Amino acid sequence: MLVRIHKRARTTPAIRKEIQQSTLSERALATQYGITRATVRKWKHRDSCEDR
């Protein structure tokens, strides 16, 4: 399966799925993946792991 992500995307569908399934805090996930807490919050609340 070929996955096409935005060229400036900091996360992949696999990382997004890990974020959605994780029980860690937003801050811990942001630090772990080198992204902002807002990005973690966005992926936590989405139903899909794909770009819109």
C-alpha positions as CSV (number, residue, x, y, z in Angstrom):
1,M,0.0,0.0,0.0
2,L,1.4,3.4,-1.0
3,V,0.8,6.1,1.5
4,R,0.9,9.6,0.3
5,I,1.3,12.3,3.0
6,H,1.7,16.0,2.8
7,K,5.3,16.9,2.1
8,R,5.5,18.9,5.3
9,A,3.6,16.5,7.5
10,R,5.5,15.7,10.8
11,T,3.5,12.6,11.4
12,T,2.7,9.4,9.4
13,P,-0.5,7.4,9.6
14,A,1.3,4.9,11.9
15,I,2.3,7.6,14.3
16,R,-1.2,9.1,14.3
17,K,-2.7,5.7,15.2
18,E,-0.2,5.4,18.1
19,I,-1.2,8.9,19.3
20,Q,-4.9,7.9,19.1
21,Q,-4.4,4.7,21.0
22,S,-2.0,6.1,23.6
23,T,-2.9,6.8,27.2
24,L,0.0,9.2,27.7
25,S,-0.7,12.9,28.3
26,E,-0.7,15.4,25.4
27,R,2.5,16.9,26.7
28,A,4.3,13.5,26.8
29,L,3.2,12.6,23.3
30,A,4.2,15.9,21.9
31,T,7.7,15.6,23.4
32,Q,8.0,12.0,22.3
33,Y,7.2,12.7,18.6
34,G,8.6,16.3,18.4
35,I,5.2,17.9,17.6
36,T,3.0,20.4,19.3
37,R,0.3,19.7,21.8
38,A,-2.2,21.1,19.4
39,T,-1.2,18.5,16.8
40,V,-1.6,15.7,19.4
41,R,-5.0,17.0,20.4
42,K,-6.1,17.2,16.8
43,W,-5.2,13.5,16.1
44,K,-6.6,12.3,19.4
45,H,-10.0,13.6,18.4
46,R,-10.1,12.5,14.8
47,D,-11.8,9.3,13.6
48,S,-9.3,8.6,10.9
49,C,-5.5,8.6,10.6
50,E,-5.6,9.9,7.0
51,D,-5.0,13.5,5.8
52,R,-8.1,15.4,4.9
